[in-house]
Amino acid sequence: MQEEQHNPRIAMGKATKILRKSIHTFLQDYQHFTSVVALIAFPFSVSLLISQAIVPSSTSSLLPTIHNRLQSLFDAAGFPPSSQFFNILTHKLSQTISSSIFTLPFTLTFLLITKASIIQSLNSRKNPSFSSSLSLYTPILITHLCNSLLILSANATVFSLLFIAFNFLEGVGFSDSPNTLLFLSASGAVLYSIVLANALIICNLALVLSGTEESGGYLAILKACLVIRGRTSTALLLALPVSLGLAAIEALFQYRVVRAFHVEGKLGSSMVLEGVFIAYLYSILVVLDTIVSFMFFKSCKPSSWEIECTDEESGGYRNLKTALKEVS
């Protein structure tokens, strides 16, 4: 496990193997997964793509209000208003929060039911009934709510560290240096990206774990943290292609539908059909993302649940299942 963490080739090899297995699993039961996409995941995808088109150009007070609140919070915390990093961060955060509010009903229903159905199907090796999939909805919902608190905590932690760093520099008289400000902003961007990426990976793994074990909440997040230990590189490599694919489809929707609508000034039938097809592609990637997370969890579970947490100084071994029982 430690060798995987420090050897990029091993992590790349394991990530490639898991991706191949995930795609093979998807193609093996293509009809079931595409029906899940068409019936359940599709409304969430549509709402997300539309929200990213409506929210930035909306005349409502939601986006400006959130943006102004965040800007006031950063100014009160002592972050330099001239920093381009914080200006971009404030803008992106306000857009993300506004879009999340817009899609919240679809996330708590269609997205989570989709994940429950996929996990149930992969876990039981057969196509589950809708009622059996709904039995996993409650633990996944509870874990999703806890995941939201984890994301908020991750953001708060990074902002607290940046607040301490900027105020320390102001105390020693380096806050006015452009080079120092640029270096700290770049470091903050890297730190924020790393922390947020790890938090999102843990959240996805916790959802899979809660669906597999039918127990949700903070304990699923704790178990996910233990499972991912020593495998962060593999998890990041697995998350990268799916994230790039989702971002590419979002950009395609903006270019082919939103841009065309602003140019022509009306919504034609061909534009609607193209938007439906793009949303369908987005839904397929949502399903693939869940399958990849499930396969990654399964690849971790045999070694992490049954083998060891090694104490190098004493040479002893400690069963991880026992450790989890002690925590719970």
C-alpha positions, 0 to 999 in steps of 0.5 A, a space after each residue: 500500500 505504501 509502495 502504491 502511494 510513492 510509486 506513480 507507475 503502480 498507481 497508474 497501472 492500478 487506475 488503468 486496470 480499474 477503469 478497464 474493469 469499470 468500462 467492461 462492467 458497464 458494457 456487460 449490462 449496457 441495457 440496464 445502465 442506459 435505462 437507469 440513465 434515461 429514466 432516473 439520472 437524466 432529469 438531474 443532468 438536465 437541471 445541472 446543465 440548465 442551471 449553469 446556463 441560467 445562473 450566470 445570466 439570471 436577473 434574480 438576486 441570488 447570484 449577486 447576493 451570494 457573491 457580495 456576501 462572500 466578498 464581504 466575508 473575504 474582505 472582513 477576514 483580511 484577504 487582499 482585495 487586489 488578489 486575482 486568486 480570491 476574485 476568481 475564487 469568489 466568483 466560482 464559489 458563488 456560481 457553484 453555490 447558486 447552481 447547487 441550490 438550483 439543482 438541490 431537489 434533483 440531486 436529493 432525488 434523481 441523482 441519489 436514487 441513480 447511485 442507489 440503483 447502480 450500487 445495488 445492481 453491482 453489489 447483487 450482480 443482477 438487475 434490482 427492482 426499483 423497491 430494492 434500490 430505494 432501500 439504499 436511498 436512506 443511508 445514501 441520503 444521510 451520507 450525502 448530507 454528511 458529505 455536504 458538511 465535509 465539503 463545507 469543513 474542507 473549504 473552511 479549513 483552507 480559508 482559515 489557513 490562508 487567513 492565518 498566512 495572510 495575517 502573519 505576513 501582514 504582521 511581519 510587513 510583507 503583505 504589500 510585496 507583489 511577489 509575496 502576494 503572488 506566491 501565497 495566492 498560487 500556493 493557496 490555489 494549489 492547496 485548495 485544489 488538493 484539499 477539495 479533490 481529496 474531500 470529493 473523492 472521500 465523499 464519492 467513496 463514502 456514498 458507495 460504502 454506505 450503499 454497499 453496507 447499508 449504513 450511512 452517516 459520518 461513520 461511512 465517511 470515516 471508513 472511506 478515509 481509512 479505505 483510501 489511506 495509501 491509495 490517494 494517487 490511484 483515486 486521483 488518477 481515477 477521478 481525473 478522466 471522469 472530471 475532465 469528461 464532465 467538464 468537456 460535456 458542460 463546455 459542449 452544452 455551453 457552446 452548442 446550446 447556450 451560445 447558439 441560443 444567444 446568437 439566434 435569440 430563440 430555441 429551435 427544435 434542433 437545439 433542443 434535440 442537441 441539448 437532450 443528447 448532450 444531457 444524455 451523455 452527461 448522464 452516462 458519465 454520471 453512471 460511469 463515475 459511480 461504477 468507477 467509485 464502486 470498482 475502486 472500493 472493491 479493489 481496496 476492500 480485500 486488502 484494507 478490511 482483511 489484511 493489515 495496518 502495519 506498525 513498522 516500529 514493532 513489526 506487528 499487524 492490526 486488523 482494520 475491521 477491529 480498528 473500525 469497531 473501536 472507532 464506532 
